[in-house]
Amino acid sequence: MRTSCTLLTSGRLTVKGRALVSGLARTLDGRLREAVPPAALSRARTAAALHRTGWRLRNVVPAPAAAPSDFRFRSDRASWPDGRTHAFAARPAAPRTADEHLAAGDATAALVRYADVLAAAPAGRMPSRAGSSPARSSNRAGPPAGCWPGPRNCWRRRPGYEPVPSRLSSTRRELAVMETVEERVNTLSDGQDGCMAYHVHSEAGRLRRVILHRPDLELKRLTPSNKTSLLFDDVLWVRRARAEHDGFADVLRDRGVAVHLFGDLLAETLEVPAARSLVLERVFDEKEYGPLATDPLRAAFENLPARELAEVLVGGMTKREFLDVHPEPTSVRFHVMELDDFLLGPLPNHLFTRDTSAWIYDGVSINAMRWPARQRETVHFEAIYRHHPLFRDETFHEWSKGQTDYPSTIEGGDVLVIGNGAVLIGMSERTTPQAVEMLAHKLFAAGSAETIVALDMPKRRAFMHLDTVMTMVDGDTFTQYAGLGMLRSYTIEPGVGEKELKVTDHPPEHMHRAIAAALGLNQIRVLTATQDVHAAEREQWDDGCNVLAVEPGVVVAYERNSTTNTHLRKQGIEVIEIPGSELGRGRGGPRCMSCPVERDPV
């Protein structure tokens, strides 16, 4: 079951996946709840090979005057609408099965039927779960009645469409049924987990789950004298920044995205003794604090409550604050510090959760960070992914295991999961070529990706990460800063031997062509607003290109970048604007401030 789930949720078959498709196809007969004609089954096998999940619900329609089990394929469909659209073109006259209730627009009745099927399933056999997900989705906001998705997810009216009854709003009973379905479909009869919950298959597919960090004490520690060493260009008004960040989080929640706050995750993780030991042993190292102070400091922090410890690890602590509670250790290193020196430095860059860990297809890269001001962030994410209840029992790859990879460094702002088994990476001042090679070996060995396109970026502050100058807003569409120009690029693919890589060098003028080839396209669409060089530089400074896609063709952006936002709208992209007068001073936009841990393919 784990294999079939992986196959059906991947955007592209791996080499091993191709070898398993035939076995998956042979099991389809047993997974269908209703019999289908041989021709339909043949089409289903093809759909499975192409990873068209939910194929039967979306492309099979009951014959008008036949028994409910007599299905035929719609001859007029060449594409698959997403799970929120009406499942069938024609509405069954007398719904009987769960699928037919879903087709009739009665998602509540469909969920009840699915729960009954699951409850009656024989031991050792797992019924198809294809219908339950569209049924749950049908209770959320959908397209206008009688409309179908067109290019870039714009809704267009289908000629001759007969509207189905309106969707029912969620009820308490419906939620209970949904929980029952979720519990059953995510647990196999042998006790193993079902499909992996955490994966990022694209940059612009529907965003499901994300990690944000709400501004707090660490930004209050930012001053004109230390901002440069802490990698900031300005001092933020923290109360306003927090309000803006809360608005950003609310926008994501309103779009159905599950938001996890980093501070909560860290505090909950530190309740686990093994996680607490991992963090404190890494933070309080003799090379940093000397042999005389290390053990006393570690012991003092070990006794803090989890929530307070999390706040101190991120917000920092001065010598004065430590001495208010604890005796001074016998230590030369400690004694020579001024009272207001930081015993534990603040980590204001935790605001940018994108960089420290980056989910790439079915795994996460816990990144080695380039600058000392950010290196301590890494151990926090190591602890969270290994010990927090949300992650510790899940199965996923670790493409990079943290600061031990230094000086081979990579940061998430340089990593774009563009889909089709491809990854776009900027080799910036913070991401090294050797880190790209190491990541390529691991992705290719696992069969999780097939192509990496690496861009040789300018190594300066204004281009600190690829996503400050170029991001993806749809399956074939990017927004790009005019001043970036065209860059030399390298296409990296699996080599002949286990340790070999095939590298193709492209001149700057072929940059877009190399990206399109990795996506399996003839060309990509690149959107750049027309403006004078000074205006363009201002909007790049204000993260005009650093937008976060929440679904294909829908992005979140700072409201201050009016020229870029207007241009995107004229090109068919929906722009959700958020205030960013204070958050923008940190030199990071909505994409920088978010770490997706679950995102669909486009």
KEKEFI-666434 format. One line per 5 residues: number of its first residue (from 1); for each residue y, x, z of C-alpha. Coordinates in pm, whole numbers, plus 50000, padded with zeros to 5 digits. Layout:
residues N
NUM	Y,X,Z; ...
This chain:
residues 602
1	50000,50000,50000; 50238,50285,50079; 50179,50429,49731; 50239,50101,49552; 50560,50041,49750
6	50688,50385,49659; 50610,50333,49294; 50778,49996,49277; 51100,50102,49449; 51158,50429,49264
11	51399,50437,48974; 51173,50656,48764; 50804,50750,48776; 50716,51099,48892; 50433,51296,48734
16	50200,51187,49014; 50333,50834,48985; 50236,50809,48620; 49880,50903,48712; 49871,50623,48972
21	50019,50343,48760; 49686,50252,48604; 49534,50204,48949; 49834,49999,49057; 49801,49777,48750
26	49435,49709,48830; 49538,49573,49170; 49802,49335,49036; 49550,49054,48982; 49468,49052,49352
31	49834,49060,49459; 49944,48752,49264; 49949,48423,49446; 49905,48219,49128; 49689,48287,48825
36	49864,48396,48508; 49745,48415,48147; 49611,48750,48016; 49924,48806,47809; 50137,48762,48119
41	49925,49007,48313; 49966,49264,48038; 50342,49221,48056; 50323,49257,48432; 50149,49592,48404
46	50426,49713,48177; 50685,49586,48422; 50515,49771,48706; 50521,50091,48503; 50892,50042,48447
51	50944,49970,48819; 51073,49618,48765; 51025,49482,49116; 51009,49107,49148; 50906,49085,48780
56	50713,48762,48820; 50985,48568,48997; 51253,48670,48752; 51072,48651,48419; 50807,48380,48450
61	50886,48010,48420; 50653,47712,48486; 50556,47525,48171; 50753,47195,48177; 50449,46961,48173
66	50180,47176,48329; 50027,47242,48666; 50230,47469,48897; 49983,47755,48845; 50030,47755,48466
71	50303,48012,48403; 50448,48149,48085; 50704,48422,48026; 51056,48347,47923; 51094,48463,47565
76	51472,48491,47585; 51497,48753,47861; 51537,49118,47772; 51680,49222,48109; 51629,49139,48475
81	51910,48982,48686; 51934,49097,49045; 51764,48915,49331; 52069,48701,49417; 52061,48515,49083
86	51852,48203,49019; 51493,48312,48985; 51391,48092,48689; 51572,47943,48389; 51420,47598,48438
91	51385,47413,48767; 51036,47280,48855; 51033,46901,48882; 50816,46891,49197; 50814,47225,49381
96	50487,47305,49554; 50447,47681,49592; 50688,47919,49763; 50797,48057,49427; 50877,47712,49293
101	51085,47624,49600; 51280,47944,49539; 51322,47852,49174; 51454,47512,49280; 51721,47676,49492
106	51561,47586,49829; 51539,47931,49987; 51469,47790,50334; 51156,47607,50218; 51051,47914,50020
111	51073,48135,50330; 50862,47890,50528; 50598,47896,50253; 50599,48276,50236; 50556,48297,50613
116	50258,48056,50592; 50097,48267,50318; 50140,48581,50524; 50002,48418,50837; 49693,48299,50648
121	49628,48632,50477; 49274,48766,50534; 49247,49083,50743; 49290,49394,50535; 49466,49222,50246
126	49842,49217,50205; 49985,48937,49985; 50260,49016,49739; 50599,49053,49903; 50790,49011,49578
131	50921,48666,49658; 51043,48702,50014; 51324,48947,49937; 51488,48728,49666; 51443,48428,49896
136	51633,48598,50178; 51896,48717,49932; 51939,48364,49798; 52091,48257,50128; 52374,48507,50085
141	52673,48458,49862; 52565,48458,49498; 52719,48423,49153; 52902,48114,49034; 52669,47830,48942
146	52520,47873,48598; 52632,48233,48561; 52434,48548,48486; 52524,48915,48532; 52678,49084,48232
151	52790,49445,48185; 52920,49614,48501; 52796,49321,48712; 53062,49079,48578; 52934,48722,48585
156	52920,48532,48258; 52819,48171,48198; 52483,48125,48031; 52499,47870,47744; 52295,47558,47805
161	52219,47648,48166; 52124,47359,48396; 52254,47436,48748; 52003,47421,49031; 52080,47265,49370
166	52321,47463,49583; 52182,47719,49825; 52139,47618,50186; 52330,47799,50455; 52136,48005,50711
171	52000,47817,51012; 51846,47932,51337; 51498,47835,51217; 51551,48017,50889; 51646,48336,51070
176	51330,48310,51282; 51122,48271,50966; 51295,48569,50810; 51211,48779,51115; 50847,48671,51092
181	50832,48764,50726; 51001,49099,50787; 50764,49183,51070; 50456,49101,50867; 50555,49267,50541
186	50667,49590,50705; 50343,49643,50899; 50006,49692,50732; 49681,49573,50882; 49577,49929,50963
191	49892,49984,51169; 50068,50204,50917; 50425,50144,50815; 50505,49963,50495; 50761,50080,50240
196	51001,50348,50359; 51321,50193,50488; 51555,50484,50415; 51625,50602,50063; 51923,50652,49834
201	51833,50599,49470; 52182,50600,49318; 52554,50641,49373; 52650,50291,49262; 52354,50063,49339
206	52385,49801,49609; 52465,49972,49940; 52240,49848,50221; 52289,50077,50521; 52545,50341,50612
211	52652,50572,50897; 53023,50589,50989; 53204,50770,51271; 53487,50589,51448; 53784,50823,51527
216	53808,50910,51894; 53889,51193,52137; 53817,51470,51886; 54116,51367,51672; 54339,51350,51979
221	54256,51718,52031; 54401,51800,51689; 54736,51983,51721; 54981,52160,51489; 54853,52494,51622
226	54479,52432,51574; 54468,52195,51274; 54421,52473,51019; 54124,52629,51199; 53977,52280,51231
231	54016,52230,50853; 54290,51965,50868; 54623,51967,50687; 54801,51728,50921; 54787,51564,51263
236	54678,51200,51265; 54810,50907,51467; 54474,50829,51622; 54533,50467,51724; 54637,50374,51370
241	54355,50580,51220; 54105,50397,51440; 54242,50058,51335; 54219,50158,50968; 53864,50279,51017
246	53769,49952,51189; 53903,49770,50884; 53692,49991,50657; 53380,49915,50860; 53457,49541,50851
251	53491,49548,50472; 53145,49701,50444; 52995,49449,50685; 53155,49167,50488; 52972,49297,50181
256	52640,49279,50366; 52615,49649,50453; 52453,49741,50786; 52694,49981,50960; 52563,50230,51218
261	52827,50416,51420; 52751,50784,51464; 52873,50789,51825; 52627,50515,51921; 52340,50686,51738
266	52411,51017,51910; 52437,50861,52257; 52111,50671,52209; 51942,50984,52079; 52049,51188,52383
271	51855,50946,52603; 51544,51118,52463; 51473,51436,52665; 51346,51632,52364; 51663,51550,52169
276	51887,51646,52460; 51705,51981,52493; 51734,52048,52120; 52110,51991,52119; 52194,52178,52440
281	51978,52478,52358; 52146,52508,52019; 52501,52453,52148; 52488,52674,52457; 52361,52995,52306
286	52391,53340,52468; 52551,53479,52153; 52837,53233,52207; 52872,53214,52586; 52707,53534,52710
291	52401,53566,52936; 52595,53497,53258; 52750,53163,53161; 52489,53010,52930; 52240,52879,53185
296	52498,52735,53429; 52682,52560,53147; 52364,52419,53000; 52255,52291,53340; 52593,52126,53402
301	52585,51940,53069; 52218,51852,53112; 52308,51627,53405; 52569,51420,53219; 52485,51059,53125
306	52394,51026,52757; 52710,50841,52651; 52938,51086,52833; 52748,51383,52693; 52786,51246,52338
311	53162,51206,52387; 53196,51563,52518; 52983,51715,52243; 53204,51557,51977; 53540,51542,52158
316	53518,51884,52323; 53599,52005,52675; 53854,52253,52811; 53797,52507,53087; 54031,52307,53311
321	53828,51987,53260; 53506,52171,53342; 53646,52324,53661; 53764,51982,53781; 53398,51891,53828
326	53196,52215,53842; 53231,52556,54012; 53326,52848,53793; 53020,53046,53679; 53013,53422,53741
331	53091,53520,53384; 53333,53760,53220; 53340,53546,52909; 53433,53237,53114; 53682,53421,53338
336	53901,53557,53056; 53956,53209,52910; 54288,53034,52968; 54265,52705,53157; 54345,52495,52848
341	54122,52688,52611; 53834,52487,52471; 53507,52564,52641; 53349,52335,52385; 53556,52286,52071
346	53624,51936,51929; 53458,51827,51605; 53718,51613,51423; 53536,51654,51091; 53255,51433,51217
351	53478,51162,51068; 53336,51269,50730; 52973,51174,50782; 52897,51225,50413; 52897,51605,50440
356	52669,51690,50730; 52367,51501,50598; 52305,51372,50248; 52024,51132,50154; 51879,51219,49815
361	51620,50974,49684; 51338,50960,49944; 51461,51233,50177; 51760,51376,50362; 51930,51713,50344
366	52054,51809,50691; 52312,52054,50569; 52411,52403,50669; 52791,52386,50683; 53018,52652,50534
371	53293,52686,50798; 53248,52754,51172; 53455,52446,51262; 53176,52223,51128; 52859,52417,51197
376	52789,52251,51532; 52785,51907,51365; 52450,51980,51204; 52240,51982,51521; 52361,51633,51609
381	52215,51492,51288; 51898,51696,51333; 51850,51528,51672; 51930,51180,51535; 51691,51195,51238
386	51407,51342,51445; 51437,51149,51770; 51640,50827,51732; 51418,50514,51730; 51563,50409,51393
391	51433,50724,51222; 51164,50898,51425; 50877,50675,51309; 50986,50664,50944; 50840,50890,50677
396	51091,51082,50468; 51140,51434,50335; 51379,51686,50487; 51526,51877,50194; 51719,52108,50426
401	51655,52152,50796; 52001,52247,50916; 52205,52553,50998; 51900,52782,50976; 51959,52789,50598
406	52297,52959,50643; 52452,53141,50450; 52295,52919,50184; 52527,52622,50240; 52554,52277,50087
411	52772,51980,50185; 52720,51615,50100; 53058,51571,49935; 52926,51791,49654; 52607,51587,49603
416	52597,51279,49379; 52264,51096,49339; 52333,50965,48991; 51993,50799,48938; 51714,50830,48680
421	51566,51112,48887; 51886,51316,48845; 52130,51472,49090; 52482,51597,49014; 52601,51881,49240
426	52934,52061,49255; 52917,52432,49335; 53244,52439,49527; 53388,52664,49795; 53142,52502,50036
431	52823,52466,49829; 52654,52783,49707; 52439,52833,49393; 52145,52956,49603; 52155,52632,49804
436	52133,52436,49478; 51828,52639,49372; 51657,52586,49708; 51723,52211,49694; 51592,52197,49336
441	51262,52359,49434; 51204,52108,49714; 51303,51800,49512; 51088,51902,49216; 50788,51997,49430
446	50792,51652,49594; 50839,51476,49260; 51151,51307,49395; 51384,51429,49122; 51345,51577,48776
451	51690,51708,48687; 51986,51867,48863; 52317,51918,48687; 52528,52179,48870; 52901,52207,48799
456	53081,52538,48853; 53391,52414,49036; 53714,52599,49125; 53671,52767,49464; 53987,52648,49636
461	54101,52397,49895; 54237,52140,49650; 53885,52100,49505; 53696,52124,49835; 53415,51888,49725
466	53307,51733,49397; 53373,51382,49527; 53742,51462,49581; 53781,51491,49203; 53492,51291,49056
471	53279,50998,49176; 53046,50742,49020; 53149,50375,49007; 52875,50224,48790; 52548,50320,48624
476	52720,50500,48340; 53078,50524,48465; 53269,50791,48659; 53626,50825,48776; 53769,51175,48735
481	54090,51355,48834; 54284,51462,48527; 54348,51809,48670; 53978,51886,48701; 53936,51945,48331
486	53594,52034,48193; 53366,52271,48382; 53079,52500,48294; 52756,52325,48390; 52390,52409,48437
491	52096,52176,48384; 51812,52269,48619; 51461,52137,48559; 51110,52224,48683; 50978,52549,48541
496	50629,52651,48433; 50525,52807,48763; 50563,52674,49117; 50852,52909,49192; 51016,52890,48852
501	51308,52678,48736; 51425,52606,48384; 51803,52656,48367; 52015,52557,48066; 52374,52684,48054
506	52636,52450,47901; 52991,52543,47797; 53276,52348,47964; 53327,52112,47669; 52968,51985,47710
511	53002,51884,48077; 52995,51509,48017; 52718,51546,47760; 52499,51728,48014; 52552,51453,48271
516	52473,51182,48016; 52153,51361,47912; 52035,51376,48274; 52087,50999,48295; 51903,50938,47970
521	52222,50813,47802; 52400,50905,47482; 52729,50927,47668; 52899,50842,47996; 53224,50657,48052
526	53489,50863,48231; 53794,50681,48370; 54113,50880,48426; 54444,50707,48484; 54729,50808,48255
531	55010,50955,48467; 55231,51261,48477; 55097,51579,48631; 55292,51537,48956; 55178,51178,49014
536	54820,51276,48934; 54834,51560,49186; 54970,51326,49454; 54690,51072,49403; 54426,51344,49401
541	54568,51469,49732; 54542,51110,49861; 54177,51087,49746; 54237,50859,49450; 53897,50953,49304
546	53713,50943,49636; 53597,50583,49614; 53281,50433,49765; 53072,50205,49544; 52918,49913,49736
551	52741,49778,49427; 52762,49847,49052; 53124,49817,48942; 53260,49739,49291; 53433,50014,49490
556	53631,50061,49812; 53950,50267,49777; 54270,50350,49965; 54545,50103,49882; 54801,50383,49847
561	54646,50504,49518; 54793,50219,49318; 54790,50387,48976; 54422,50481,48991; 54323,50144,49138
566	54511,49954,48868; 54347,50164,48597; 54001,50099,48739; 54067,49724,48746; 54182,49726,48384
571	53851,49892,48296; 53649,49615,48463; 53591,49776,48802; 53648,49560,49111; 53855,49754,49365
576	53856,49657,49733; 54162,49820,49888; 54182,49937,50249; 54478,50088,50439; 54465,50466,50465
581	54807,50593,50566; 54658,50782,50864; 54296,50828,50761; 54416,50980,50435; 54585,51263,50625
586	54238,51399,50695; 54186,51466,50322; 53889,51237,50287; 53851,50892,50133; 53598,50609,50174
591	53315,50810,50019; 53377,51109,50247; 53374,50885,50555; 53037,50724,50480; 52679,50849,50482
596	52455,50601,50295; 52098,50599,50425; 51976,50307,50215; 52098,50228,49865; 51929,50054,49572
601	51897,50191,49218; 52159,50069,48973
